Each structure stands twice: as structure tokens, then as C-alpha cells.
């Protein structure tokens, strides 16, 4: 066999040499194709039909990462099955090949799934294949693919026969502009899942590629190879292993935890998001990163035109199963309550408003609309009543029979001109102040929380207009105090959110109000300044707790911008000097000297020194921790020459790094230290370990990391070169020890 002469990047390493029908290619950490584990049985000139990546392996001779690549069968030598004629390959799966065939007795086309020869000897692969047949055989639903027949080929390979679904899978369709069709597909799939769940079956791999369409365009749920049947445990997977497709995988499934029907509903929620938006809710470079996003990242927000769906997805994609829909029927009912954008535009608009602003603002908006409608109706009724009264008065005056004569005024030459009667003037109402209308407007606007907007119809402008109209109005001081208090609340809220521009505007308006009132509100302004100073101090406390100098400097800038006194600004400035910087050294009673590292916006302290044998001995004495294996289980030396952390096979002082301890031992040590010291210790992640150089002893050791391997947390990563291995990173069994692997600690700040 010939190997490629030049190195190949990891992403293009699937372009391998032309060899036999089944070849395992290994890609080393140098990214070159190193060797083949199987000699070719065919001339190298024959082309490869397809290549499929299966997982990672370890190159023991070279000590580096490897990547296994399997090539599938050529389209020749089709299996022979009595009663069927196989015509060509339709596709390849992880355990089987799917052929287009014809059932001779009925003359109909069928799909025949045949287990690959190399999987027959693999217990897990064989069980998955058999599990699919047994599972589908128990299900009879119009949206679940069914099986016609099962059996074995002439070569003894298991097979089962299914209908041909020629319309392709859901992943090849763009339904973004067809919400009605999306709802039809979701209803069909929810019906299928409800049926499967009622029979104790959890699919565990709901994704676009597993939804096929028949000739009638009906969606059909397929591929029950890793389905879990209630009462049968998880025999088709290894315990603690995450199975399924990470792009659609529920958080508990990604962690390798036990799953129930709510994991299927989560996956269907991802599929619904993908159909509506044309993209997955989370994007990542690889499967591990994708799984972590499902576990850790918040539920994303939909674009505005789809926000009526947001509440549905907030529940469908909840991180914990208890927060999701209880069953498929509940999810279906919730989906039917989501207004259709084309058929129910008003309901959809209300739902979008609620999805964007929350139920409280929705109720406020509805209340405002009701008030406005009510005001219009009342005004119309009052106008009608007033018009009727005026018309009645006119009619009465028109029917008077005799005119009223003017009263005679007698002149008294001794008193001069006559004095008019003051009665009418005394009974006339006092003229209304010009400020009253503005004050009434301000009261109403304060109730509606219209403090400074919209322009021309807000409380601030109304109060200022009242002061300009009649500064002596008795109601002006109390309404001004209410406005200043409300502006203060808003300024404090905006300051917490970091919106400095809005805070400066609000404080400026309060200052103008105080000036307009000739100092009558000086105490209210002083109280506002005190509240803002308290808020700034609280923000500084938060920055100190996080060791975030940037955030602390922003607090000082905010104090200056808001015109705080020099003493207040100086006090805040002095507190910044207490914040440690990345790279600073800090003492630690548990691990000695530690170095501060900023990672993902948080400061942590990373130890330079690995945990010593003496420190670990204290832990074992206090907890009676059992000793972990330090050799392979199959190694005969495990019995003849056992190794433990006390006797790793070479001499070590008590101050040397402890080895022959498992990841679980190291994690238990970190918890024990946390309980004793009231600090939170843990093992480092890869980026934290790389940020702080390790102190190397005479015999260098690698160190355990907190990072899982490909979503499987029964295997953990180790970092750093050791006396036994020259490579920097390798995956290891978390439950056993290694004589060249120790651990360091990280302390949360």
C-alpha cells in the first residue's frame, strides 16, 4: 500500500488513497496520513465509493492523536436475498447499507437495510440494528416507517425490508416561508412521538435527516436504531455515553445522563426552530462545542417577525426537562395557541409584542388602548348631551310671548352716577389657572409612566409648562416632587444597566426642574444624588468581587459624568487599586502560590504547583479514600506488581506531585479542599492550564483537566508533556490512575 507523500490538513484528511472496500486510515497529530490498518485486497486503481468518519483512536507507536476513517463497500457484489432483487445502493449508515430492491412476489420497490459485515461482530452495532427492527415492529402509526419483513441474506447478514421513501429528508427542504406546512409537519411528528412514547419508546435521535417523505408527501419518522425502550435499560449504548446528533441533542442527553420522552420534545423543538428560521438555534465548529452550547448557552431570541413563537421555544428548549412540555400532546396544544402570522395577524402581532416585551407591558398596552377608547366614547356622549341641552334652551327662548322691558334707573342728582349691582360678579366662578390643564396632564402621564417621552405628551414637559404658566399654583410642588422621584427611579435603573447617556439626561432634567422651582426641591435633588452614589458604590462592589478593573474604571467615569463631588470620585478611584490584575501572584493556604488569570470574563487563580503526595495523604487519611488502579485492567502486572499513589513504581519525595490517582480522585480532593477552606476549588480547563506555566520537577507529569472527551465525561482530557509521553494533550479513562498524570487546582475568585 502506498501512503500519501504530503501532509494533509485535518479537515481534508478524508481524501485517502484508493484501496480495498474497507480500510481504516489513521491521521496522526502531525496531520499526515500515517498508515493503514488493513492491507488492500483490490488493485489501488479502483475508485472509492464514499468515505465516512467514525471517531478518534490512539496511535500507540507515535503517541499522538489519530483519526479513524472507514471506507464503505463498493457498489458490487450486492447481497442475495430470496424473494428480492437488489438493484443499487441508496445510502450508507453507521451500521448498514440501504439498497433499492424489488419484492418479486408483489412487484413493488422496497428499501432493504443490510447490516455491514464488519458490524456483525460488534455487539453494540449488532444490538442497535436489531433494536431498530424490534422497535419499529412494535409501532403501527401513519407517520412512522414500518417494516415489511426481517431475515438474513445468503451470507448470513441480518436485514429488514421497509417501504421506499423517495422524496428525500426534511434537511433538504426550505420551509422558511411556509408556516402552514411547518405546522403540518410538526403536528404529524408530535402525533408519531406521542404514539411511540405511549408504548414506552424514546427515539433519542430526532433530526431533519430522520424525517423522510413518501409519495404522498407525508412526513415519516425513521431510524430507531438508538431508541430506548422502557424496561430494557440502555443496552444499545455504553453507560454514560452521549448518543444521538449533537445539533439536536437535549442537554441531559449531551451529558450522557438518563433521558425520557422530554429529550425527544427538545430535539423536535430544535427541528421546529430550524424549519422556521432556516438555521439551527446554536452554531458551533464541532460536535463537542455544539453539545456544550445546548448545555450552557441561553435560549436564543427569534427575529421580530417570528417573536410570537418565542414563548413556545422558551419552554420547548428549556435546559432542564422539568421546565419543558410534559408530553407531546402538551407541546401540540401550545403550538396550536401560537397565532398564525398570515391567518391571524392581530393575534400574531399581540403575541409578538408579548414575546418581545413580556406580559406586563402587554397588559399595560391593552389597558392604555381601553382607556383611550373609553375616553373617546365618554367625550362623544358628553358632546351629544351638551348639544341636546343647548337645543332645548334655544327652543324655550324662541317661544317667549312678550319681551322683557329694561329696568328703569332713577338718577339721584345728589349722589352722581349710579352704582352697578355687585351680585353677579360675586356669584361668578373664579377664573381657572392656566397651569391647571398642564398639571392634570402631568398626573395622567405619571400614571402611564410617560416621564420624558413621547415628545409633546410627557410628564416632564407638562410640569415645566405648568411652572411657566402659574408658578404659584398650589398643586405644583407635590406634582413636581412626584416627577422628581419617578425620574430618580428611572435614573437609578438605567445606571444599573450601564446606560450613562440616559442617566445624564434624566439628572439634567431634575436639575432644570429644581432651578425652575427656585430651590424648592433641593432636598429631593440631594436624595437623588445620594441614591445614585449608592448605586455606583454597589456597582464598584460587583467589579471588585469579579476583579474586573475595566468595569471599575467605568464606574469612576460614570461618577465624573454625573457630576459627583470630588471626594466621592476620589473614594471610588482609590478602590480600583485594590483589584488584582491578571498575572498577579496571590497566596493560597491550600496550594501555595497561585497566579490570577482572566478567562471568559471572570478572574480565577491557577496553581503553578501540582498537588503533592503529602497533601494527598492528608486527604486520604481524612476521607479513607480507596486507592485507584494504576494499570490497565487486562495487564497481568496489575496483580504481580500493583502500583498505587504511594508506590507508583519510582521514588518520590513527599513534596513531589502525586500520581496514580484518577480524575475522580482529583475531583474529590478539590471538593474536600473547598469544604475545609470555604473557598471553591476545582480542576482547570485547558485554557486555564495553558495560561499559567507549570513548575517542572525532575520527573515531569501531565495533569488532569476538567474537559470531557467528545461529550463523554467518563473520559477526560489531560494536558502537558510527561516523562512517559511527549504529546501535550490526550484523552484518558477518568476512573483509573496513570503513573505520569497528576493534577493542579483552580480557585474561583
C-alpha angles and dihedrals in degrees: 000000000000122000124212112268099218133054117262126212114247094247092055097039090107089079096092135167120281107262139140128320095275120032132160110213119195122209113198128208089267085066094238126124101254110180148330121245094209130050117235118258094190135055112279091233094074113098126246114245098206143335128220130191114228109175148285129308136180123252099214094185094054099030095224142108116288134191122212118217121186123200115212131225125294116245093258136090092040113202118263117232122176111245094018136082114207113211110178146338116277097183149320130252136187093267106016151026120239117216133191106236142167125233101224097203094056100023092230130137116246139175114241118199111200123187113240117250093239092054095054091080093046108092097204093046092047092049092050091052092048091043091057092053094046092045097049091044088062093052126078109175131136091236098044119080111243134209124243098190145346129208146114132285122238086267090055097253115146116243141170130201122226137171118277111252102197101173096080130235132302094254090071094058130086108211099159093119096040107074092161092059091046090055091049092052093046092050090051093048093045089052090051093048093046088054093048093045091051087060094050097258124134112192097205095189107065107157141135094268091056094057109083130177128228127212090278090055091247113153111240124196111224144170107058091171095125097030115140119227118206111249095020099084118216101302093146092064138043113258113263093016121127110230128185135051113314094214089066100025123129115235094248090049091051089053091053092244126142114285136201136186091297090071088063090050090052091052090049089051089056089049091050090051090050093051094048098045103025092237140072117263091240129038125202141159096237144009096266093052090047092052091050091052091054089051100041114016120091120250107274124239122249122234114268096259090059099038092112084075095053098094089049092054094042086066100033092053098038112146095230122053093229090064094054131080110296094227144349093272091057091050091049092051091049091050091051089055091058105099117242109242094220102033099038106028096162094049090044091052091051091048091049090051090050092047091051101039106020132243096287094061089043091057089047092052092048090048092052091050091050091049092050093049091047092050092052092050093048092047091051092050092049091050091051092049093048092049091051092051092049092049090051091052092050092051091049093051092049092058098055108126101205133030120244113245120230113255115252119242118211117214119223107203090200094059104040123218120014119263114233119236108261095202097096093050092050092051096046115104118257110258112262117247115254088231094061096081091051092048091051089050091049092052092052093045092050090055088052091047090239094146103154104353148107099036112251095015109062136105096247094056092043094053092046089050089050091053090050092047101047118352091183096062110132093224096053100086096052095045090047091052090051091050094048090050091050092047088050092053090050092047091051091049093049091048091056088053092049096245096144096167091058092046092052090050093050093047090048091054091050089052092052090050091052091049092048091054093052094243097311090128100045092119092053091051091049090051090052092051090050091052092050091049090052091050091050090050090052090051089050090052089054092049091050092050090052094041087234109156092177093058090045091053089051089055090055091048090051091052091052093046091051092053097246116174121273092248092054093049091047091051091053091045092053091055091060090067089065092063114099119227129227107274095032117131120236129186120241124191093208102047107012120235118013132187123226116237129183110220127168091347095307132099118232133173116233122197118233093202126066119237108275132231090247092053092047091048089057089052093050091048092051097044105026088231114189119241116255126226114266099191136054113282091236094049114110088210088070087076100031098044110011118194126210137168088268092051109024093164098269137061118275133174120228089255092056122102114276113241136175090061123124127235088254090055090051092048091049089051090053091051091049092051090048092053093049099045101033087233125113113247128178141156117280127256118232096262091050093049091050093048093064120048115232122237105246120217129194090280109041117215134192119235136229117251130204092235120110123221113250094329091309106116093185082079120053134190125249125202136205136040118284137193088259101040128036098198123098103224133028138160117243140183106266094211100059135058130240127209092227100044126085131153145238130207135237122206120209112229 
